[in-house]
């Protein structure tokens, strides 16, 4: 499991200093029902606006 999760979305409630993610878990999904092949085909469902 990743030791540090980095995030540059400072409008997220889980964004922390030094671009760290402070969420206790991360949920990533594909844009569609097919398998994602690139990061641009995914979304972070953990995001919550501040």
Secondary structure, 3 states (H helix, E strand, C coil): CCCCCECCCCCECCEEHHHEECCCCCCEEECCCCCCCCHHHEEECCCCEC
